[in-house]
Amino acid sequence: MKYRVLGRTNLKVSLVGLGSGGPSRLGQSTGVPESEIHRLVRTALELGVNLIDTGTGYGESEAILGRALRDVPRDGYYIATKTRPERDGQILSEDDLIKTVERSLQRLQVETIDIFQFHGVRPHEYTGVVEQLLPVAEKLKAQGKIRFIGASEMFFDDGKHEMFQRALTDDVFDTVMVGYNLLNQSAERTVFPLCREKNVGVLIMIAVRRALSKPARLREVIADLKSRSRISADALPEAQPLDWLVQNHVESVPAAAYKFVAAESAVSTVLTGTGNLDHFRSNVDAILGAPLPPKDMQRLREVFGHLDESLGN
Ligand SMILES: NC(=O)c1ccc[n+]([C@@H]2O[C@H](COP(=O)([O-])OP(=O)(O)OC[C@H]3O[C@@H](n4cnc5c(N)ncnc54)[C@H](OP(=O)(O)O)[C@@H]3O)[C@@H](O)[C@H]2O)c1
């Protein structure tokens, strides 16, 4: 495993992080039995993964992780969880946030959450988060219930990263979970420079998602970009638009997509949201292995580098 420092938290985190949300939710979405999920979590730890991301909105993920990690020494992993800052269009009350964090502690069977994140903060929710919820999170931090405070963005509504551009300018979070993939590379221009400047830790989500793991979905996404003249009609082949990336040590399009994000030096951890042990092992090999050849990186930048819309789903 490779380890990188997660910004100002100073936590040394594994470059591969295990995500328990996304379309897979550790395989909960496809009926993977809990015993297999425990095996996946144990394998991840054996391979050196020390960062696991979850959330109150990911079905039973928190509770499953709590059971899977019950016998693992608490210094063997960092747990990041999160909750939406709004419910029914209203910012959570102080009491709601405290109860939510207490519930996460109980479900995860831990005494402290290493990274507590506001989940999918939309630009219009940002002020409420900062003015009403951040002070509550600070109190929870002073009580030792959480160690660091971060946020994730609502990437599929905010492909331009407006919320993080404000938050990083205001410098309110220790960590950011950013939507970044080879189709929308815009965080390189608008988010990562601020993270470097403010020493904020970067976790990557949506490196692969559906568009880069399901060939039919990729064809649709590319055809749509061409039909709207967002990329040129002859930029990529119709049938297997990204198969030219699969060569030598690059075994698949998902592998290429994970390699693309791992090459960015601002990134501390790349989350992989799989419930499939074979996929997980391949993804670890892809992230830790040799990068994409410079000429392929160059072509990806030429084809997609100007896009800043929500892409990946
Ligand atoms: N706003 C937010 O806060 C937010 C939003 C999205 C994600 N996240 C976090 O970030 C994590 C990662 O994002 P993501 O889950 O969207 O994940 P991702 O890692 O980009 O993609 C996961 C999807 O790709 C499939 N996949 C993974 N590896 C594969 C492989 N080698 N071959 C074929 N298919 C493969 C998975 O299905 P299989 O199970 O079949 O492998 C799953 O459907 C989430 O789990 C969550 O913790 C946060």
The ligand as an SDF file (V2000), in Angstrom:
LIG
                    3D

 48 52  0  0  0  0  0  0  0  0999 V2000
  -21.7990   12.9840   -2.2950 N   0  0  0  0  0  0  0  0  0  0  0  0
  -21.1470   12.0370   -1.6410 C   0  0  0  0  0  0  0  0  0  0  0  0
  -20.8220   12.2300   -0.5030 O   0  0  0  0  0  0  0  0  0  0  0  0
  -20.7240   10.7780   -2.3070 C   0  0  0  0  0  0  0  0  0  0  0  0
  -21.2150   10.4750   -3.5880 C   0  0  0  0  0  0  0  0  0  0  0  0
  -20.7330    9.3270   -4.2080 C   0  0  0  0  0  0  0  0  0  0  0  0
  -19.8110    8.5240   -3.5560 C   0  0  0  0  0  0  0  0  0  0  0  0
  -19.3630    8.8280   -2.2940 N   0  0  0  0  0  0  0  0  0  0  0  0
  -18.3910    7.9610   -1.5870 C   0  0  0  0  0  0  0  0  0  0  0  0
  -17.3520    7.6500   -2.4940 O   0  0  0  0  0  0  0  0  0  0  0  0
  -17.2820    6.2290   -2.6630 C   0  0  0  0  0  0  0  0  0  0  0  0
  -16.8170    5.9000   -4.0690 C   0  0  0  0  0  0  0  0  0  0  0  0
  -17.7550    6.3750   -5.0440 O   0  0  0  0  0  0  0  0  0  0  0  0
  -18.6590    5.3770   -5.8780 P   0  0  0  0  0  0  0  0  0  0  0  0
  -19.1520    4.2850   -4.9970 O   0  0  0  0  0  0  0  0  0  0  0  0
  -19.6170    6.1760   -6.6230 O   0  0  0  0  0  0  0  0  0  0  0  0
  -17.6340    4.6480   -6.6710 O   0  0  0  0  0  0  0  0  0  0  0  0
  -16.6670    4.2260   -7.7560 P   0  0  0  0  0  0  0  0  0  0  0  0
  -15.6100    3.5310   -7.0060 O   0  0  0  0  0  0  0  0  0  0  0  0
  -16.3210    5.3350   -8.6690 O   0  0  0  0  0  0  0  0  0  0  0  0
  -17.5710    3.2070   -8.6230 O   0  0  0  0  0  0  0  0  0  0  0  0
  -18.2530    2.1500   -8.0370 C   0  0  0  0  0  0  0  0  0  0  0  0
  -19.0980    1.4440   -9.0710 C   0  0  0  0  0  0  0  0  0  0  0  0
  -18.2420    0.8530  -10.0380 O   0  0  0  0  0  0  0  0  0  0  0  0
  -18.3460   -0.5790  -10.0030 C   0  0  0  0  0  0  0  0  0  0  0  0
  -16.9800   -1.1010  -10.0780 N   0  0  0  0  0  0  0  0  0  0  0  0
  -15.9500   -0.8360   -9.2210 C   0  0  0  0  0  0  0  0  0  0  0  0
  -14.8220   -1.4660   -9.6120 N   0  0  0  0  0  0  0  0  0  0  0  0
  -15.1330   -2.1460  -10.7350 C   0  0  0  0  0  0  0  0  0  0  0  0
  -14.3740   -2.9930  -11.5980 C   0  0  0  0  0  0  0  0  0  0  0  0
  -13.0750   -3.2570  -11.3670 N   0  0  0  0  0  0  0  0  0  0  0  0
  -15.0130   -3.5240  -12.6620 N   0  0  0  0  0  0  0  0  0  0  0  0
  -16.3170   -3.2680  -12.9110 C   0  0  0  0  0  0  0  0  0  0  0  0
  -17.0840   -2.4800  -12.1240 N   0  0  0  0  0  0  0  0  0  0  0  0
  -16.5080   -1.9190  -11.0390 C   0  0  0  0  0  0  0  0  0  0  0  0
  -19.0140   -0.9070   -8.6860 C   0  0  0  0  0  0  0  0  0  0  0  0
  -19.7870   -2.0760   -8.7830 O   0  0  0  0  0  0  0  0  0  0  0  0
  -19.3180   -3.4690   -8.0910 P   0  0  0  0  0  0  0  0  0  0  0  0
  -19.8280   -3.4550   -6.6990 O   0  0  0  0  0  0  0  0  0  0  0  0
  -19.9540   -4.4940   -8.9660 O   0  0  0  0  0  0  0  0  0  0  0  0
  -17.8140   -3.5260   -8.1680 O   0  0  0  0  0  0  0  0  0  0  0  0
  -19.8880    0.3170   -8.4550 C   0  0  0  0  0  0  0  0  0  0  0  0
  -21.1080    0.1950   -9.1440 O   0  0  0  0  0  0  0  0  0  0  0  0
  -18.6940    5.7500   -2.2990 C   0  0  0  0  0  0  0  0  0  0  0  0
  -18.7180    4.3900   -1.9870 O   0  0  0  0  0  0  0  0  0  0  0  0
  -18.9900    6.6370   -1.1190 C   0  0  0  0  0  0  0  0  0  0  0  0
  -18.3180    6.1530    0.0250 O   0  0  0  0  0  0  0  0  0  0  0  0
  -19.8090    9.9460   -1.6910 C   0  0  0  0  0  0  0  0  0  0  0  0
  1  2  1  0
  2  3  2  0
  2  4  1  0
  4  5  1  0
  4 48  2  0
  5  6  2  0
  6  7  1  0
  7  8  2  0
  8  9  1  0
  8 48  1  0
  9 10  1  0
  9 46  1  0
 10 11  1  0
 11 12  1  0
 11 44  1  0
 12 13  1  0
 13 14  1  0
 14 15  2  0
 14 16  1  0
 14 17  1  0
 17 18  1  0
 18 19  2  0
 18 20  1  0
 18 21  1  0
 21 22  1  0
 22 23  1  0
 23 24  1  0
 23 42  1  0
 24 25  1  0
 25 26  1  0
 25 36  1  0
 26 27  1  0
 26 35  1  0
 27 28  2  0
 28 29  1  0
 29 30  1  0
 29 35  2  0
 30 31  1  0
 30 32  2  0
 32 33  1  0
 33 34  2  0
 34 35  1  0
 36 37  1  0
 36 42  1  0
 37 38  1  0
 38 39  2  0
 38 40  1  0
 38 41  1  0
 42 43  1  0
 44 45  1  0
 44 46  1  0
 46 47  1  0
M  CHG  2   8   1  16  -1
M  END
$$$$
